[in-house]
Amino acid sequence: MKENQRVRLTKQLLRESLIDLLAEKNIHKISVREICDQAQINRTTFYKYYGSPYDLLIDIENVVLAQIEVWLSGKENQTADDVRQLTQILAFMDENLTLCRLLINNTIDSRFAERLLKLPNIQRLLGDQLVGGYQSDEVDYMYQFVVNGGFFMIKTWINKDVREAPEKIAALLLRSVGKILE
């Protein structure tokens, strides 16, 4: 069932409030009251949608991961190539810098990186490329090498104060992965 506009707006205000608070302090020190005060929303309303700040954080992560899955599946653009899809993801990270830095640097949920790297479309795309070039006992090692190396390239980029264009990093990342998989 689709959420109505009021529910979407309320959840968005709560998400933005938590993100702002996370930039200042650890999630373990953030109360529901603080989130509600920041969002100017009643605590009863908060509890209508979330049980705790941790539940709200998981919702934020789920929204980010769902958007990445959409881009990787090509649903937004059926003719999208790998560079364009990765560029969209990196542009999203650049536009949502505070949130992405928090999530990628594991300052709030150390499981986020693992959840990101286990997205079905990431596993499928890389798995298809690895199967032909490596023996079955080597595939898992190469998958971990490529995925974690790519993740740390993105982490390095997202943490720079002056970042290159998303298109440049997308092309570099795919070129690097392509050379490894040759």
C-alpha positions in Angstrom: 0.0 0.0 0.0 1.3 3.4 -0.9 1.9 5.9 1.8 0.0 9.2 1.6 1.9 12.5 1.3 1.5 13.4 4.9 3.1 10.1 6.1 6.0 10.5 3.6 6.6 14.1 4.7 6.6 13.1 8.4 9.0 10.2 7.8 11.2 12.5 5.7 11.3 15.1 8.5 12.2 12.4 11.0 15.0 11.0 8.8 16.5 14.5 8.2 16.4 15.2 12.0 18.2 12.0 12.8 20.8 12.7 10.1 21.4 16.2 11.5 21.8 14.8 15.0 24.1 12.0 13.8 26.5 14.6 12.4 26.8 15.9 16.0 26.8 12.8 18.1 26.6 9.0 18.3 23.3 7.3 17.8 23.6 5.7 21.2 23.3 9.2 22.7 20.3 10.4 20.6 16.9 10.2 22.2 13.5 10.0 20.6 12.7 13.4 22.2 15.7 15.0 20.5 14.6 13.7 17.1 11.0 14.9 17.6 12.1 18.3 18.9 14.3 18.7 15.9 11.6 17.6 13.5 8.9 19.5 15.4 6.8 16.3 15.5 5.0 14.8 18.5 6.6 11.7 20.1 3.4 9.8 19.6 3.7 10.3 15.9 7.3 9.1 16.0 6.2 5.9 17.7 3.5 5.4 15.2 6.2 4.7 12.6 9.3 3.7 14.5 10.2 1.9 17.8 13.5 3.6 18.4 16.2 5.8 16.8 17.8 2.6 15.6 14.6 1.6 13.7 14.7 5.1 12.1 18.3 4.5 11.1 17.5 1.2 9.5 14.7 2.9 7.6 17.2 5.5 6.3 19.6 2.8 5.2 16.8 0.9 3.5 15.8 4.0 1.5 19.4 4.5 0.4 19.9 0.8 -0.5 16.6 0.6 -2.3 17.5 3.6 -4.5 20.9 2.0 -5.3 19.2 -1.2 -6.3 16.8 0.7 -8.6 19.8 2.3 -10.3 21.7 -1.0 -10.6 18.7 -2.8 -12.0 18.4 -0.3 -14.7 14.7 0.3 -14.0 15.2 4.1 -14.3 16.8 3.9 -17.7 16.6 0.6 -19.6 19.6 1.6 -21.8 21.8 2.6 -18.9 25.3 1.3 -19.1 27.5 0.5 -16.1 29.3 3.9 -16.1 26.0 5.7 -16.1 24.5 3.6 -13.3 27.6 3.9 -11.1 27.7 7.7 -11.9 24.1 8.0 -10.7 25.0 6.3 -7.4 28.1 8.4 -6.9 26.1 11.6 -7.8 23.6 10.6 -5.1 26.4 10.2 -2.6 27.8 13.5 -3.5 24.4 15.2 -3.2 23.8 13.5 0.2 27.3 13.9 1.5 26.7 14.1 5.2 24.5 11.0 5.2 26.7 9.0 2.9 29.8 9.8 4.9 28.1 8.7 8.1 26.9 5.4 6.5 30.1 4.6 4.6 32.5 5.5 7.4 30.7 3.0 9.7 30.3 5.7 12.3 26.7 4.7 13.0 26.1 1.2 11.8 29.0 -1.1 11.0 26.6 -3.5 9.1 25.7 -0.9 6.4 28.8 -1.6 4.3 28.1 -5.4 4.4 24.4 -4.8 3.5 25.5 -2.6 0.6 28.0 -5.1 -0.7 25.5 -7.9 -0.6 22.9 -6.1 -2.7 21.6 -8.8 -5.1 22.4 -6.7 -8.2 26.0 -6.1 -7.1 26.5 -9.8 -6.5 24.9 -10.8 -9.8 26.8 -8.3 -11.9 30.2 -9.2 -10.5 29.3 -12.9 -10.2 28.5 -13.1 -13.9 31.9 -11.6 -14.7 33.9 -13.8 -12.3 32.5 -17.2 -13.2 34.1 -17.4 -16.6 37.6 -16.3 -15.7 38.2 -18.0 -12.4 38.0 -21.5 -11.0 35.1 -22.2 -8.7 37.3 -22.1 -5.6 38.7 -18.7 -6.6 35.5 -16.9 -7.3 34.7 -16.0 -3.7 38.2 -14.6 -3.1 38.1 -12.5 -6.2 34.6 -11.3 -5.5 35.7 -10.1 -2.0 38.8 -8.5 -3.5 36.9 -6.6 -6.2 34.0 -5.5 -4.0 36.0 -4.4 -1.0 38.5 -2.7 -3.2 35.8 -0.8 -5.0 34.1 0.1 -1.7 37.4 1.6 -0.3 37.9 3.5 -3.6 34.4 5.1 -3.0 35.1 5.6 0.7 38.3 7.5 -0.2 36.5 9.6 -2.7 33.5 10.4 -0.4 35.9 11.5 2.4 37.8 14.0 0.2 37.0 17.7 0.8 37.5 18.3 -2.9 36.1 15.4 -4.9 36.5 14.6 -8.5 33.3 14.4 -10.6 31.2 11.3 -10.1 31.7 10.4 -13.8 35.4 10.3 -13.4 35.4 8.1 -10.4 32.8 5.8 -11.9 35.0 5.3 -15.0 38.1 4.8 -12.9 36.4 2.2 -10.7 35.0 0.3 -13.7 38.3 0.5 -15.6 40.1 -0.9 -12.5 37.7 -3.7 -12.0 37.8 -4.5 -15.7 41.6 -4.9 -15.6 41.4 -7.1 -12.6 38.8 -9.4 -14.2 40.8 -9.7 -17.5 
